[in-house]
Amino acid sequence: MEPQQIIHDLDRFDVRLFTLGGTPITLWDVGFMVVGLIALFWFSAVLKRWLIRRLDRHSHLESDTRNTVASLVRYAVLVIGVMVIMQAAGINLTTFTVLAGAVGVGVGFGLQNIVANFISGLIVMFERPVKLGDRVEVAGVEGSVVAIGARATTVLTVDNVAAIVPNQKLITEVVKNWQHGTGTWPLSIAVAAKSGSDVNTVREAMLNVARSNSDVLREPAPTVRLTTLAGGSPVFELRMSTPVGIARQPELLSALNFAIMAELGKRGVALKE
């Protein structure tokens, strides 16, 4: 193909589509911006993964802190990259003054929750009232923190259900954190024995089961409390700690329940009907 023909074909893309702030936008400009944005998002994702690996090898930062730093770097690259691409496409950024004012009004009305959650996410990432792996209870949701994002935090419940909690809830509401600064999880099992059962026998049976399970910590030591005497039937609560994460806790509780029933049966203790 001759050079003149190539130039003629390229001129077809130099078609004015619309005008933005006095700047004519052509099909070529739109194509350039689309390709540039795709490349920008790809580069920022690769940069984030590379930065996390570098921080992992050359620093003592925890995983959630590394993710926070990498995420902020990615956001900065995206903002700067978008501005550079628009300038390269010939768009004068001063034309967006009116648009920025409109966006500000929109933030005040419709986007205030999104902005509040984003700012709350930054506070959570830096102040770290919760971190990855913590067992928390917030907004009626209890589980393990598996991801902290810019807008929301993902909490995995005991039922293996991922609950998306807006970051604003972690700042404005009361948050229970059982694992803040520790690596243990509290567990409890309630047992209602039949009326007339020997309370010491039940207590020893439950403690024996807890002490025999390798997933139950010896320190703090398991304890058994006599919580109620409903209708003359004693109700016991076994309290213990475990290093097992929330994903495996249902299996651990099930194994302990089976073992407690078997141990009580050996000792001739019947459960409340």
Buried (B, 14 or more C-beta within 10 A) or exposed (E): EEEEEEEEEEEEEEEEEEEBBEEEBBEBBBEBBEEBBEEBBEBBEEBBEEBBEEBEEEEEBEEBBBBBBBBBBBBEBBEEBBEEBBEEBBBEEEBBEEEEEEEEEEBEEEBEEBEBBBBBBBBBBEEBEBBBBBBBBBBEBBBBBBBBBBBBBBBBEBEEEEBEBBBBBBBEEEBEBBBBEEEBBEBEBEBBBBBEBBBEBBBBBBBBBBEEBEBBBEEEEBBBEEEEEEEEBBBBBBBBBBEBBBEEBEEBBEEBEEBBBEBBEEBEBEBBE
